[in-house]
Amino acid sequence: MAKKSSVEKNKKRIRMVEQYKDRRLALKKATVDLSLTLEERMAAQAKLSDLPKNSSAVRVRNRCSQTGRPRGFLRFFGVSRIVFRDLASAGLLPGVRKASW
């Protein structure tokens, strides 16, 4: 199990990304819009940098939904490789079989 503080911090980041998504998108579009003047684009860039750092989507870490493990994450299933193996061995994942050749 991961530290509870790390998992909660990541949940907080996910909430902040959702909260600031529209503002970030509008400011990012304004920074690359060549129809605006240089001063307006620089002002948009300054406003973008004034937003909280944790509102950026790249700061969110993919974590296992059951254990919180940050590494070995399988995006399609939303769990780590260890939990995936346990679930697959128990037959709880439909369509997943152990390979044999």
Backbone as XML, in Angstrom:
<?xml version="1.0"?>
<chain id="A" units="angstrom">
  <residue number="1" name="MET">
    <atom name="N" x="0.833" y="-1.189" z="0.000"/>
    <atom name="CA" x="0.000" y="0.000" z="0.000"/>
    <atom name="C" x="0.877" y="1.251" z="0.000"/>
  </residue>
  <residue number="2" name="ALA">
    <atom name="N" x="0.453" y="2.214" z="-0.774"/>
    <atom name="CA" x="1.151" y="3.483" z="-0.821"/>
    <atom name="C" x="0.776" y="4.313" z="0.407"/>
  </residue>
  <residue number="3" name="LYS">
    <atom name="N" x="1.597" y="5.332" z="0.664"/>
    <atom name="CA" x="1.278" y="6.210" z="1.782"/>
    <atom name="C" x="-0.043" y="6.913" z="1.506"/>
  </residue>
  <residue number="4" name="LYS">
    <atom name="N" x="-0.844" y="7.011" z="2.521"/>
    <atom name="CA" x="-2.156" y="7.637" z="2.375"/>
    <atom name="C" x="-2.010" y="9.108" z="1.960"/>
  </residue>
  <residue number="5" name="SER">
    <atom name="N" x="-0.972" y="9.763" z="2.449"/>
    <atom name="CA" x="-0.780" y="11.165" z="2.098"/>
    <atom name="C" x="-0.486" y="11.334" z="0.612"/>
  </residue>
  <residue number="6" name="SER">
    <atom name="N" x="0.261" y="10.399" z="0.027"/>
    <atom name="CA" x="0.564" y="10.476" z="-1.402"/>
    <atom name="C" x="-0.687" y="10.269" z="-2.238"/>
  </residue>
  <residue number="7" name="VAL">
    <atom name="N" x="-1.506" y="9.332" z="-1.838"/>
    <atom name="CA" x="-2.750" y="9.059" z="-2.567"/>
    <atom name="C" x="-3.691" y="10.251" z="-2.465"/>
  </residue>
  <residue number="8" name="GLU">
    <atom name="N" x="-3.815" y="10.822" z="-1.286"/>
    <atom name="CA" x="-4.702" y="11.972" z="-1.102"/>
    <atom name="C" x="-4.190" y="13.198" z="-1.853"/>
  </residue>
  <residue number="9" name="LYS">
    <atom name="N" x="-2.883" y="13.386" z="-1.882"/>
    <atom name="CA" x="-2.305" y="14.508" z="-2.615"/>
    <atom name="C" x="-2.617" y="14.376" z="-4.104"/>
  </residue>
  <residue number="10" name="ASN">
    <atom name="N" x="-2.544" y="13.156" z="-4.617"/>
    <atom name="CA" x="-2.856" y="12.924" z="-6.021"/>
    <atom name="C" x="-4.338" y="13.172" z="-6.300"/>
  </residue>
  <residue number="11" name="LYS">
    <atom name="N" x="-5.218" y="12.780" z="-5.361"/>
    <atom name="CA" x="-6.643" y="13.048" z="-5.528"/>
    <atom name="C" x="-6.918" y="14.549" z="-5.555"/>
  </residue>
  <residue number="12" name="LYS">
    <atom name="N" x="-6.193" y="15.292" z="-4.732"/>
    <atom name="CA" x="-6.340" y="16.746" z="-4.704"/>
    <atom name="C" x="-5.916" y="17.345" z="-6.049"/>
  </residue>
  <residue number="13" name="ARG">
    <atom name="N" x="-4.832" y="16.819" z="-6.620"/>
    <atom name="CA" x="-4.384" y="17.292" z="-7.923"/>
    <atom name="C" x="-5.435" y="17.019" z="-8.997"/>
  </residue>
  <residue number="14" name="ILE">
    <atom name="N" x="-6.054" y="15.858" z="-8.935"/>
    <atom name="CA" x="-7.086" y="15.513" z="-9.920"/>
    <atom name="C" x="-8.251" y="16.489" z="-9.819"/>
  </residue>
  <residue number="15" name="ARG">
    <atom name="N" x="-8.654" y="16.824" z="-8.592"/>
    <atom name="CA" x="-9.738" y="17.796" z="-8.404"/>
    <atom name="C" x="-9.350" y="19.164" z="-8.938"/>
  </residue>
  <residue number="16" name="MET">
    <atom name="N" x="-8.101" y="19.580" z="-8.705"/>
    <atom name="CA" x="-7.658" y="20.895" z="-9.166"/>
    <atom name="C" x="-7.579" y="20.950" z="-10.689"/>
  </residue>
  <residue number="17" name="VAL">
    <atom name="N" x="-7.172" y="19.868" z="-11.319"/>
    <atom name="CA" x="-7.129" y="19.833" z="-12.784"/>
    <atom name="C" x="-8.519" y="20.045" z="-13.344"/>
  </residue>
  <residue number="18" name="GLU">
    <atom name="N" x="-9.513" y="19.374" z="-12.767"/>
    <atom name="CA" x="-10.891" y="19.536" z="-13.221"/>
    <atom name="C" x="-11.393" y="20.957" z="-12.987"/>
  </residue>
  <residue number="19" name="GLN">
    <atom name="N" x="-11.024" y="21.531" z="-11.866"/>
    <atom name="CA" x="-11.498" y="22.872" z="-11.506"/>
    <atom name="C" x="-10.952" y="23.942" z="-12.457"/>
  </residue>
  <residue number="20" name="TYR">
    <atom name="N" x="-9.684" y="23.827" z="-12.846"/>
    <atom name="CA" x="-9.030" y="24.866" z="-13.640"/>
    <atom name="C" x="-8.924" y="24.519" z="-15.118"/>
  </residue>
  <residue number="21" name="LYS">
    <atom name="N" x="-9.541" y="23.428" z="-15.565"/>
    <atom name="CA" x="-9.365" y="22.956" z="-16.934"/>
    <atom name="C" x="-9.759" y="24.011" z="-17.966"/>
  </residue>
  <residue number="22" name="ASP">
    <atom name="N" x="-10.925" y="24.619" z="-17.800"/>
    <atom name="CA" x="-11.411" y="25.583" z="-18.789"/>
    <atom name="C" x="-10.532" y="26.828" z="-18.838"/>
  </residue>
  <residue number="23" name="ARG">
    <atom name="N" x="-10.139" y="27.317" z="-17.667"/>
    <atom name="CA" x="-9.290" y="28.509" z="-17.624"/>
    <atom name="C" x="-7.935" y="28.246" z="-18.276"/>
  </residue>
  <residue number="24" name="ARG">
    <atom name="N" x="-7.345" y="27.103" z="-17.961"/>
    <atom name="CA" x="-6.035" y="26.765" z="-18.530"/>
    <atom name="C" x="-6.116" y="26.658" z="-20.047"/>
  </residue>
  <residue number="25" name="LEU">
    <atom name="N" x="-7.164" y="26.011" z="-20.534"/>
    <atom name="CA" x="-7.314" y="25.824" z="-21.974"/>
    <atom name="C" x="-7.461" y="27.167" z="-22.688"/>
  </residue>
  <residue number="26" name="ALA">
    <atom name="N" x="-8.266" y="28.057" z="-22.128"/>
    <atom name="CA" x="-8.459" y="29.374" z="-22.743"/>
    <atom name="C" x="-7.159" y="30.169" z="-22.762"/>
  </residue>
  <residue number="27" name="LEU">
    <atom name="N" x="-6.408" y="30.127" z="-21.666"/>
    <atom name="CA" x="-5.154" y="30.872" z="-21.609"/>
    <atom name="C" x="-4.102" y="30.268" z="-22.533"/>
  </residue>
  <residue number="28" name="LYS">
    <atom name="N" x="-4.068" y="28.948" z="-22.643"/>
    <atom name="CA" x="-3.106" y="28.318" z="-23.551"/>
    <atom name="C" x="-3.403" y="28.684" z="-25.003"/>
  </residue>
  <residue number="29" name="LYS">
    <atom name="N" x="-4.698" y="28.715" z="-25.364"/>
    <atom name="CA" x="-5.051" y="29.116" z="-26.717"/>
    <atom name="C" x="-4.659" y="30.564" z="-26.977"/>
  </residue>
  <residue number="30" name="ALA">
    <atom name="N" x="-4.823" y="31.411" z="-25.971"/>
    <atom name="CA" x="-4.485" y="32.824" z="-26.132"/>
    <atom name="C" x="-2.981" y="33.024" z="-26.292"/>
  </residue>
  <residue number="31" name="THR">
    <atom name="N" x="-2.172" y="32.179" z="-25.682"/>
    <atom name="CA" x="-0.717" y="32.366" z="-25.776"/>
    <atom name="C" x="-0.174" y="32.033" z="-27.161"/>
  </residue>
  <residue number="32" name="VAL">
    <atom name="N" x="-0.853" y="31.182" z="-27.904"/>
    <atom name="CA" x="-0.365" y="30.806" z="-29.232"/>
    <atom name="C" x="-1.160" y="31.450" z="-30.365"/>
  </residue>
  <residue number="33" name="ASP">
    <atom name="N" x="-2.169" y="32.252" z="-30.027"/>
    <atom name="CA" x="-3.002" y="32.904" z="-31.034"/>
    <atom name="C" x="-2.229" y="34.076" z="-31.638"/>
  </residue>
  <residue number="34" name="LEU">
    <atom name="N" x="-1.850" y="33.952" z="-32.909"/>
    <atom name="CA" x="-1.042" y="34.991" z="-33.549"/>
    <atom name="C" x="-1.854" y="36.225" z="-33.938"/>
  </residue>
  <residue number="35" name="SER">
    <atom name="N" x="-3.176" y="36.141" z="-33.849"/>
    <atom name="CA" x="-3.989" y="37.318" z="-34.150"/>
    <atom name="C" x="-3.953" y="38.333" z="-32.999"/>
  </residue>
  <residue number="36" name="LEU">
    <atom name="N" x="-3.532" y="37.899" z="-31.830"/>
    <atom name="CA" x="-3.407" y="38.811" z="-30.692"/>
    <atom name="C" x="-2.054" y="39.507" z="-30.734"/>
  </residue>
  <residue number="37" name="THR">
    <atom name="N" x="-1.978" y="40.635" z="-30.054"/>
    <atom name="CA" x="-0.704" y="41.342" z="-29.996"/>
    <atom name="C" x="0.240" y="40.617" z="-29.045"/>
  </residue>
  <residue number="38" name="LEU">
    <atom name="N" x="1.502" y="40.957" z="-29.148"/>
    <atom name="CA" x="2.513" y="40.331" z="-28.308"/>
    <atom name="C" x="2.242" y="40.600" z="-26.824"/>
  </residue>
  <residue number="39" name="GLU">
    <atom name="N" x="1.791" y="41.798" z="-26.508"/>
    <atom name="CA" x="1.505" y="42.148" z="-25.118"/>
    <atom name="C" x="0.349" y="41.311" z="-24.561"/>
  </residue>
  <residue number="40" name="GLU">
    <atom name="N" x="-0.677" y="41.112" z="-25.390"/>
    <atom name="CA" x="-1.815" y="40.304" z="-24.942"/>
    <atom name="C" x="-1.414" y="38.850" z="-24.720"/>
  </residue>
  <residue number="41" name="ARG">
    <atom name="N" x="-0.563" y="38.337" z="-25.601"/>
    <atom name="CA" x="-0.106" y="36.957" z="-25.429"/>
    <atom name="C" x="0.787" y="36.812" z="-24.203"/>
  </residue>
  <residue number="42" name="MET">
    <atom name="N" x="1.611" y="37.812" z="-23.955"/>
    <atom name="CA" x="2.465" y="37.786" z="-22.764"/>
    <atom name="C" x="1.630" y="37.889" z="-21.491"/>
  </residue>
  <residue number="43" name="ALA">
    <atom name="N" x="0.566" y="38.684" z="-21.538"/>
    <atom name="CA" x="-0.327" y="38.797" z="-20.382"/>
    <atom name="C" x="-1.029" y="37.469" z="-20.122"/>
  </residue>
  <residue number="44" name="ALA">
    <atom name="N" x="-1.440" y="36.786" z="-21.187"/>
    <atom name="CA" x="-2.078" y="35.473" z="-21.026"/>
    <atom name="C" x="-1.091" y="34.473" z="-20.442"/>
  </residue>
  <residue number="45" name="GLN">
    <atom name="N" x="0.164" y="34.545" z="-20.883"/>
    <atom name="CA" x="1.191" y="33.648" z="-20.346"/>
    <atom name="C" x="1.434" y="33.930" z="-18.870"/>
  </residue>
  <residue number="46" name="ALA">
    <atom name="N" x="1.403" y="35.196" z="-18.481"/>
    <atom name="CA" x="1.591" y="35.554" z="-17.075"/>
    <atom name="C" x="0.432" y="35.042" z="-16.222"/>
  </residue>
  <residue number="47" name="LYS">
    <atom name="N" x="-0.788" y="35.165" z="-16.740"/>
    <atom name="CA" x="-1.948" y="34.647" z="-16.008"/>
    <atom name="C" x="-1.884" y="33.131" z="-15.882"/>
  </residue>
  <residue number="48" name="LEU">
    <atom name="N" x="-1.399" y="32.485" z="-16.930"/>
    <atom name="CA" x="-1.257" y="31.028" z="-16.899"/>
    <atom name="C" x="-0.253" y="30.598" z="-15.841"/>
  </residue>
  <residue number="49" name="SER">
    <atom name="N" x="0.830" y="31.335" z="-15.715"/>
    <atom name="CA" x="1.835" y="30.981" z="-14.718"/>
    <atom name="C" x="1.385" y="31.328" z="-13.299"/>
  </residue>
  <residue number="50" name="ASP">
    <atom name="N" x="0.367" y="32.184" z="-13.176"/>
    <atom name="CA" x="-0.155" y="32.526" z="-11.851"/>
    <atom name="C" x="-1.106" y="31.458" z="-11.302"/>
  </residue>
  <residue number="51" name="LEU">
    <atom name="N" x="-1.593" y="30.568" z="-12.181"/>
    <atom name="CA" x="-2.469" y="29.491" z="-11.715"/>
    <atom name="C" x="-1.676" y="28.522" z="-10.845"/>
  </residue>
  <residue number="52" name="PRO">
    <atom name="N" x="-2.339" y="27.784" z="-9.967"/>
    <atom name="CA" x="-1.628" y="26.823" z="-9.119"/>
    <atom name="C" x="-0.913" y="25.759" z="-9.950"/>
  </residue>
  <residue number="53" name="LYS">
    <atom name="N" x="0.258" y="25.367" z="-9.503"/>
    <atom name="CA" x="1.030" y="24.361" z="-10.234"/>
    <atom name="C" x="0.294" y="23.033" z="-10.300"/>
  </residue>
  <residue number="54" name="ASN">
    <atom name="N" x="-0.410" y="22.688" z="-9.238"/>
    <atom name="CA" x="-1.107" y="21.403" z="-9.201"/>
    <atom name="C" x="-2.343" y="21.369" z="-10.090"/>
  </residue>
  <residue number="55" name="SER">
    <atom name="N" x="-2.665" y="22.472" z="-10.749"/>
    <atom name="CA" x="-3.796" y="22.456" z="-11.663"/>
    <atom name="C" x="-3.376" y="22.001" z="-13.056"/>
  </residue>
  <residue number="56" name="SER">
    <atom name="N" x="-2.106" y="21.707" z="-13.232"/>
    <atom name="CA" x="-1.614" y="21.194" z="-14.498"/>
    <atom name="C" x="-1.812" y="19.682" z="-14.557"/>
  </residue>
  <residue number="57" name="ALA">
    <atom name="N" x="-2.298" y="19.195" z="-15.690"/>
    <atom name="CA" x="-2.625" y="17.767" z="-15.820"/>
    <atom name="C" x="-1.387" y="16.877" z="-15.791"/>
  </residue>
  <residue number="58" name="VAL">
    <atom name="N" x="-0.226" y="17.413" z="-16.141"/>
    <atom name="CA" x="0.971" y="16.569" z="-16.166"/>
    <atom name="C" x="1.473" y="16.223" z="-14.773"/>
  </residue>
  <residue number="59" name="ARG">
    <atom name="N" x="0.961" y="16.889" z="-13.754"/>
    <atom name="CA" x="1.389" y="16.597" z="-12.386"/>
    <atom name="C" x="0.606" y="15.463" z="-11.736"/>
  </residue>
  <residue number="60" name="VAL">
    <atom name="N" x="-0.459" y="14.992" z="-12.409"/>
    <atom name="CA" x="-1.252" y="13.884" z="-11.883"/>
    <atom name="C" x="-0.513" y="12.585" z="-12.159"/>
  </residue>
  <residue number="61" name="ARG">
    <atom name="N" x="-0.416" y="11.745" z="-11.154"/>
    <atom name="CA" x="0.289" y="10.472" z="-11.264"/>
    <atom name="C" x="-0.731" y="9.351" z="-11.398"/>
  </residue>
  <residue number="62" name="ASN">
    <atom name="N" x="-0.507" y="8.447" z="-12.352"/>
    <atom name="CA" x="-1.378" y="7.281" z="-12.471"/>
    <atom name="C" x="-1.090" y="6.342" z="-11.312"/>
  </residue>
  <residue number="63" name="ARG">
    <atom name="N" x="-2.125" y="5.997" z="-10.564"/>
    <atom name="CA" x="-1.968" y="5.116" z="-9.411"/>
    <atom name="C" x="-3.000" y="4.007" z="-9.462"/>
  </residue>
  <residue number="64" name="CYS">
    <atom name="N" x="-2.642" y="2.871" z="-8.870"/>
    <atom name="CA" x="-3.548" y="1.735" z="-8.775"/>
    <atom name="C" x="-4.771" y="2.148" z="-7.956"/>
  </residue>
  <residue number="65" name="SER">
    <atom name="N" x="-5.937" y="1.764" z="-8.437"/>
    <atom name="CA" x="-7.163" y="2.154" z="-7.746"/>
    <atom name="C" x="-7.363" y="1.403" z="-6.439"/>
  </residue>
  <residue number="66" name="GLN">
    <atom name="N" x="-6.711" y="0.265" z="-6.266"/>
    <atom name="CA" x="-6.901" y="-0.516" z="-5.050"/>
    <atom name="C" x="-5.785" y="-0.323" z="-4.033"/>
  </residue>
  <residue number="67" name="THR">
    <atom name="N" x="-4.553" y="-0.249" z="-4.506"/>
    <atom name="CA" x="-3.429" y="-0.165" z="-3.565"/>
    <atom name="C" x="-2.759" y="1.193" z="-3.548"/>
  </residue>
  <residue number="68" name="GLY">
    <atom name="N" x="-2.936" y="1.996" z="-4.582"/>
    <atom name="CA" x="-2.276" y="3.287" z="-4.656"/>
    <atom name="C" x="-0.861" y="3.201" z="-5.193"/>
  </residue>
  <residue number="69" name="ARG">
    <atom name="N" x="-0.427" y="2.022" z="-5.631"/>
    <atom name="CA" x="0.928" y="1.834" z="-6.140"/>
    <atom name="C" x="1.129" y="2.673" z="-7.402"/>
  </residue>
  <residue number="70" name="PRO">
    <atom name="N" x="2.220" y="3.471" z="-7.459"/>
    <atom name="CA" x="2.420" y="4.347" z="-8.607"/>
    <atom name="C" x="3.131" y="3.683" z="-9.787"/>
  </residue>
  <residue number="71" name="ARG">
    <atom name="N" x="3.791" y="2.582" z="-9.560"/>
    <atom name="CA" x="4.556" y="1.962" z="-10.644"/>
    <atom name="C" x="3.874" y="0.685" z="-11.110"/>
  </residue>
  <residue number="72" name="GLY">
    <atom name="N" x="4.166" y="0.301" z="-12.333"/>
    <atom name="CA" x="3.572" y="-0.904" z="-12.882"/>
    <atom name="C" x="2.082" y="-0.754" z="-13.101"/>
  </residue>
  <residue number="73" name="PHE">
    <atom name="N" x="1.658" y="0.430" z="-13.489"/>
    <atom name="CA" x="0.240" y="0.743" z="-13.649"/>
    <atom name="C" x="-0.228" y="0.329" z="-15.043"/>
  </residue>
  <residue number="74" name="LEU">
    <atom name="N" x="-1.318" y="-0.422" z="-15.115"/>
    <atom name="CA" x="-1.922" y="-0.801" z="-16.389"/>
    <atom name="C" x="-3.125" y="0.108" z="-16.624"/>
  </residue>
  <residue number="75" name="ARG">
    <atom name="N" x="-2.975" y="1.007" z="-17.557"/>
    <atom name="CA" x="-3.961" y="2.057" z="-17.783"/>
    <atom name="C" x="-5.341" y="1.506" z="-18.156"/>
  </residue>
  <residue number="76" name="PHE">
    <atom name="N" x="-5.376" y="0.468" z="-18.986"/>
    <atom name="CA" x="-6.655" y="-0.073" z="-19.453"/>
    <atom name="C" x="-7.495" y="-0.613" z="-18.299"/>
  </residue>
  <residue number="77" name="PHE">
    <atom name="N" x="-6.847" y="-1.226" z="-17.316"/>
    <atom name="CA" x="-7.567" y="-1.816" z="-16.191"/>
    <atom name="C" x="-7.595" y="-0.903" z="-14.973"/>
  </residue>
  <residue number="78" name="GLY">
    <atom name="N" x="-6.692" y="0.066" z="-14.891"/>
    <atom name="CA" x="-6.672" y="1.001" z="-13.769"/>
    <atom name="C" x="-6.069" y="0.430" z="-12.497"/>
  </residue>
  <residue number="79" name="VAL">
    <atom name="N" x="-5.295" y="-0.656" z="-12.619"/>
    <atom name="CA" x="-4.670" y="-1.278" z="-11.457"/>
    <atom name="C" x="-3.201" y="-1.542" z="-11.751"/>
  </residue>
  <residue number="80" name="SER">
    <atom name="N" x="-2.460" y="-1.862" z="-10.715"/>
    <atom name="CA" x="-1.046" y="-2.185" z="-10.893"/>
    <atom name="C" x="-0.905" y="-3.612" z="-11.404"/>
  </residue>
  <residue number="81" name="ARG">
    <atom name="N" x="0.297" y="-3.959" z="-11.814"/>
    <atom name="CA" x="0.551" y="-5.292" z="-12.371"/>
    <atom name="C" x="0.311" y="-6.383" z="-11.342"/>
  </residue>
  <residue number="82" name="ILE">
    <atom name="N" x="0.553" y="-6.086" z="-10.081"/>
    <atom name="CA" x="0.393" y="-7.080" z="-9.026"/>
    <atom name="C" x="-1.084" y="-7.373" z="-8.790"/>
  </residue>
  <residue number="83" name="VAL">
    <atom name="N" x="-1.882" y="-6.324" z="-8.684"/>
    <atom name="CA" x="-3.323" y="-6.490" z="-8.488"/>
    <atom name="C" x="-3.937" y="-7.115" z="-9.734"/>
  </residue>
  <residue number="84" name="PHE">
    <atom name="N" x="-3.439" y="-6.723" z="-10.909"/>
    <atom name="CA" x="-3.937" y="-7.308" z="-12.153"/>
    <atom name="C" x="-3.738" y="-8.818" z="-12.158"/>
  </residue>
  <residue number="85" name="ARG">
    <atom name="N" x="-2.566" y="-9.251" z="-11.747"/>
    <atom name="CA" x="-2.292" y="-10.689" z="-11.740"/>
    <atom name="C" x="-3.218" y="-11.415" z="-10.766"/>
  </residue>
  <residue number="86" name="ASP">
    <atom name="N" x="-3.420" y="-10.825" z="-9.594"/>
    <atom name="CA" x="-4.323" y="-11.442" z="-8.613"/>
    <atom name="C" x="-5.755" y="-11.541" z="-9.150"/>
  </residue>
  <residue number="87" name="LEU">
    <atom name="N" x="-6.228" y="-10.463" z="-9.759"/>
    <atom name="CA" x="-7.586" y="-10.456" z="-10.296"/>
    <atom name="C" x="-7.726" y="-11.430" z="-11.465"/>
  </residue>
  <residue number="88" name="ALA">
    <atom name="N" x="-6.719" y="-11.482" z="-12.327"/>
    <atom name="CA" x="-6.778" y="-12.385" z="-13.476"/>
    <atom name="C" x="-6.722" y="-13.842" z="-13.026"/>
  </residue>
  <residue number="89" name="SER">
    <atom name="N" x="-5.893" y="-14.130" z="-12.026"/>
    <atom name="CA" x="-5.796" y="-15.505" z="-11.534"/>
    <atom name="C" x="-7.094" y="-15.952" z="-10.880"/>
  </residue>
  <residue number="90" name="ALA">
    <atom name="N" x="-7.797" y="-15.017" z="-10.254"/>
    <atom name="CA" x="-9.059" y="-15.342" z="-9.604"/>
    <atom name="C" x="-10.219" y="-15.394" z="-10.600"/>
  </residue>
  <residue number="91" name="GLY">
    <atom name="N" x="-9.944" y="-15.016" z="-11.859"/>
    <atom name="CA" x="-10.985" y="-15.043" z="-12.874"/>
    <atom name="C" x="-11.957" y="-13.888" z="-12.788"/>
  </residue>
  <residue number="92" name="LEU">
    <atom name="N" x="-11.537" y="-12.788" z="-12.207"/>
    <atom name="CA" x="-12.424" y="-11.639" z="-12.029"/>
    <atom name="C" x="-12.360" y="-10.639" z="-13.186"/>
  </residue>
  <residue number="93" name="LEU">
    <atom name="N" x="-11.441" y="-10.866" z="-14.131"/>
    <atom name="CA" x="-11.339" y="-9.987" z="-15.292"/>
    <atom name="C" x="-11.828" y="-10.746" z="-16.523"/>
  </residue>
  <residue number="94" name="PRO">
    <atom name="N" x="-12.973" y="-10.383" z="-17.053"/>
    <atom name="CA" x="-13.518" y="-11.120" z="-18.188"/>
    <atom name="C" x="-12.627" y="-10.975" z="-19.427"/>
  </residue>
  <residue number="95" name="GLY">
    <atom name="N" x="-12.406" y="-12.108" z="-20.085"/>
    <atom name="CA" x="-11.621" y="-12.113" z="-21.315"/>
    <atom name="C" x="-10.132" y="-12.200" z="-21.119"/>
  </residue>
  <residue number="96" name="VAL">
    <atom name="N" x="-9.655" y="-12.220" z="-19.888"/>
    <atom name="CA" x="-8.225" y="-12.281" z="-19.617"/>
    <atom name="C" x="-7.887" y="-13.712" z="-19.214"/>
  </residue>
  <residue number="97" name="ARG">
    <atom name="N" x="-6.924" y="-14.281" z="-19.951"/>
    <atom name="CA" x="-6.484" y="-15.636" z="-19.651"/>
    <atom name="C" x="-4.975" y="-15.656" z="-19.501"/>
  </residue>
  <residue number="98" name="LYS">
    <atom name="N" x="-4.486" y="-16.616" z="-18.797"/>
    <atom name="CA" x="-3.047" y="-16.795" z="-18.640"/>
    <atom name="C" x="-2.497" y="-17.347" z="-19.957"/>
  </residue>
  <residue number="99" name="ALA">
    <atom name="N" x="-1.421" y="-16.745" z="-20.412"/>
    <atom name="CA" x="-0.822" y="-17.173" z="-21.674"/>
    <atom name="C" x="-0.123" y="-18.507" z="-21.509"/>
  </residue>
  <residue number="100" name="SER">
    <atom name="N" x="-0.186" y="-19.334" z="-22.544"/>
    <atom name="CA" x="0.562" y="-20.585" z="-22.562"/>
    <atom name="C" x="0.940" y="-20.891" z="-23.990"/>
  </residue>
  <residue number="101" name="TRP">
    <atom name="N" x="2.197" y="-21.192" z="-24.184"/>
    <atom name="CA" x="2.664" y="-21.515" z="-25.542"/>
    <atom name="C" x="3.743" y="-22.548" z="-25.521"/>
  </residue>
</chain>
